[in-house]
Amino acid sequence: MVYFVGAGSGAVDLITVRGARLLGEADIVIYAGSLVNPELLTMTKKECLIYNSAKMSLDEVLEVMYENREKNIVRLHTGDPSIYGAIREQMDGLIREGIEYQVCPGVSSMCGAAAALKAEYTLPDVAQTVIVTRMAGRTPVPERENIRSLAAHHATMVIFLSSSMTEKLKEELLLGGYEEETPCAIVYKATWPEEKVIRGTLKELPQMAKDNQITKTALIVVGDFLGDEYELSKLYDKTFATEFREAKKE
């Protein structure tokens, strides 16, 4: 069996209980060495074989899986493997070879960033939609999903893999309709010991990145959810009835 396991956003204790158990039972671990906290590898048994996929191609990763199909293999991805994890191509390869696999979810860095910011992405009357996206780089983005088009919704935006392109990102967000004074933040290595949070406004975004020498392993979040104005939730409004609670008169 091959298990695709989300390693979490960085802190060792943010891997799930299930993920930690699977690591401890694995005969082979193939981990994303450029992003996964290496301390997680201490959870493996002594005889476990460990491969660093940062130095491997897709074919080489699959070859390890094919040649060890009788063993328990953990493919350890950063964050949650469903977000920019490139797991579909691996799963399709396993299907072709008739190898069973399962996916164990993990804590995404977008959740780690919200925790670092002490923020709620979905504030009533501010934003009820979170757009998770990236700037086009060596990996293209469909034209219909360009930053400018997505910015027109004025939703909360969580932008991956774009901290080296902050000047262009700022331009696209402004052209999409955000104001220069829209709050934004850069969260570098969320939940890692070296985590850094830089807050500012959209017009300051490139300088924020430059001043802190941030060009990778950071999320950029944009939106009024970082401000101070919002409506209280109806969920806990005493005048709002639910199936568990009767409404009270003012």
N, C-alpha and C positions, 0 to 999 in steps of 0.2 A: 504494500500500500504506500502511496505517496501522499503526504499531507502538506498542503500549502498553508503555512502558518504566518499570521500577522505578528510581527515582533513587537508591535507597539511603537509609540512615537519617539522613544529614546530611553527613558528611565527604565531600568531593568525590571522594576516591580510593576510596570504597566503592561507586561505580557499577560494574557489571560491565564487562568488556572489550567484550562484545557491545553493551551499552547505550551505551557511549562511542562505539563505531563508528557505531551508528545515529544518534546525535546529530550526529556529524560529517558524515553523509551527508544529513541531513534538509533538505528545502526549507522546511518549516514545522514549528515546535515550539509545542505548546500545553502550557504547564506549570502545575502547581498552585502559584501564586505565594505562597500563604500558608505553605507548608511546604517546598517544594523549595529547596535551596541555590542562589541565583542565580548563583554562580560556575560552575555546570555549564553555563550558557548560553555561556560563553567557548569551549566545545568545538564550537560550531556554526560553519558557514561564514559569511562576511560577508553574503552575500545572503539568508541564511535569515530568514524572517518569523517573529516571535515573538509569541505571544498569552499573556496571563496569565489563566488560567481562574478565578482568584479573583474576577474582575470579570464573569464570564460565566455565563449560565444554560446548562442542558443543551442547549436548542434552539440557542443561539448557538454552542456548541462543535461540535455536529453540523453546523451550517450551514457552518462553516469546512471541515470534513471533506468534506461533500458537494460544495462548490463547487471543491474542489481535489483531486478524486479521481484526477487524473492525476499527482499529485506524491507524493513521499515525505513522510509526516507522522509526527512523533513526538508521542505524547500522553504527557507526562512526569509520572508520579505519584510521590508520596513513598513511601519504603520499598519494599515489594513491593505491586504493584497489586491482588493478590488479597485483601488484608486491609484492609477499610474503604476500598476504593478507588473504589467506585461505578462500576466499569467495565462491569458487565453491561448496564446501560441504554444505554451507548454502543455496545457490541458489537452489541446487538440492533438499534440504529438503523442500523449499518453493514450488517448482514445484510439489512435491509429494502431498502436501496439497492443491494445487490449489490456492496458495496465489500469487498475483501479486507483482512484484518487479522491480525496476529500479536501474541503477548504475550512480552515479555522480562522474566523475573523479576528481583527486586532484593533487597537486604539489608533485611529488616524492622527497624523500630525495636525490636522485641522481641529480636532478635539483638544489636542495638547495646546494649540495656540490660543483657543478660546479660554482654556483654563489659565494660561499664563497672563492673558489680558483681563481675567476675571470678568468676562463679558458673555452676554447671551446674543447669539446670532439672530434670533427671531423675536424681536421685541414687538409687542402689540402696537399697532398704529404707526410703526416705523418700518419694519421689514418682516415678512412672513415667508420669504423665499431666500434660500442660500444658493448662489451660483458658484460652483467649483470649476475652475478653468485654469488655463495657462496661456502665456504668449506663444506665438509660433516661433520655433527655433529650428534646430536640425530636424526635429519631428514637426511636421506641418499641422496646422489646425484647419478644419473645414471652414471655408469662407463664411458660411452662415453662422459660425460660432466665433467670429472675431470679437476682440475685446470691445470695440466700439459699439457693435450691435448689442452685446450683452449688457453693456453699461446703461443702455437706454431704459432698462427696467428699474434702475435705481434700487435694486435689491442689495442684500449683503453679498459681497464678492470675496471669495477666498481663492487667491491666485497662487498656484504652485509654479515652480520651475521657471521663475521670471525675475529673480532678484538681480540678475546681471543686466537687465534691460529696463531699468526703472524710468529712464528718460522717455523712451518710446512708450512704455506702459502708461505713464502719466498723460502723454499726449492723446493716446487712444481713449483713455477714460474721460478726459475733458471733452473730446470730440463726441463722445457718446452721451454727454449731458450732465456729468457730474460737475459740481462747482469746485473751484480751486480750494475753498475752505472745507470741503468734505473731509471728515476725520479719516485717518488711515493709520496703519501700524505695520511695522516689520517685526516678525517674530523669528529670531534666529535660533535654530536647533531647539525647538520647543521640547521641554521636559528633560533635556540633557543637563548635566552639571554646568555647562557653559552657556546655557540659555540666556538670550538677551532680547529685551522688548524695547522697541523704539516707537514712540507715538508722535504723531504730527498731523499735518494736513496734506492733501493731495499735491498742492503746489510745492511742498517741501520734500516730497518723496525721494527724488534723485539725490538730494543733498543728505538726507537721512541715511541712505545706503552708503554714500561716499564717505561721510564722516565716520561711519562705523565699520568701513572696509568690508561690507557684506556683498558678496557676489554669488553665493550659493547656499544650499541647505537652509533656506529661509522661506517663510510664507509671507505674503503680503495680503492684508485684509483691508477692505475699503467699505465704508458705509456709515450711515447715521446711527447704526446700533452702537457705535463707539461714543456717541454723544450722551447728553443727560436728559433729553426729553422723550417721554414715551407714555403710553396709557397703561394703567394697571390691568392685569389679566382678569378676564371674566371668570376664570376657573375658580378663583378664591374670593370673588365678590360675594358678599353676604346677601345681596339682593338677587343673585343669579342662582336659579334652581338647577340641580343635577339629579341624576338617578340615585345619588348617595346622600344628598343634602337638600332640605327644603329652603326656599328663599325666605329671607327675613325682611320685613318692612323697614323702611328708613325711619 
